[in-house]
Amino acid sequence: MTSCGETTLYWGAKTYIVGIINTSPDSFSGDGLGDIDTALSRAELMAAEGADIIDVGGESTRPGSQPIPLEEEIKRVIPVLDRLNKRIPLPLSIDTYKLEVAQRALDVGASMINDIWGLKRDSRLAALAAQRGVPIILMSNQRDVSPLHDIVFPDIMSTIMQDLRKSVEKALSINVPWENIIIDPGPGFGKTPQQNLEVLRRLDELQEFKLPLLLGTSRKSYIGQVLGLPEGDRLEGTAAAITIGITKGVDMVRVHDVKEMARLCKMADAIIRR
């Protein structure tokens, strides 16, 4: 059980849907929303379609993308979060690895931090999460050693588990409560297409952590490579990956297509979670 703002997340009861709002025009999936009103409308639609949490990010994470200045990221995400906090009754998450962005986001109503670097870039995010009493998502990201997804690790799952273990231990050492830590294996981040498929096959190994597990596989490039399809035509591939994830213990899924994935998760939960 984890508190996220005024919402309590009961792990194991259902698969929670995290709707993605990208305010970067450079989004890999082609859904970047540079206009505040458009982003707000998209988030409101996601809430109506079954999202449990809205995750707002301002910096592209596509392969080869470049970091943006701090002030630009703040300019992109803070007005959106501020207005969303007043308009939708869902917890808001900030997708950032920058301390100043996370601080400003929590100030305007965000109640979760999503760190794609798992504290490797700035461990002060853990101190912020501990101080504010908010959950933090720690992702395993291999782009620091494999920026082009071209390293074949001897055992990708062992690499991910070692990476996550370091992130979790760091968070705990900085007084983040155990119940406020969520882990993410990071499909698509520094892993080859075949390694990503192996991660999906072996997701159940992450149950060793006894922590909630988030899967962010929506529209990823390895799905496109398997199916030979562009970013906007990977709905069925995403659905297949998420279904496999739920059978292997995933607690949250981060998605672009909320309506379809919420229906999928509801059906899968009815079968698997009883």
Helices and strands as residue ranges (DSSP letters): E 2-4, E 7-9, E 16-22, H 36-49, E 53-57, H 70-87, E 92-95, H 99-107, E 112-115, H 124-132, E 136-139, H 156-173, G 178-180, E 181-184, H 193-201, G 203-209, E 214-215, H 221-227, G 231-233, H 235-247, E 252-255, H 258-272
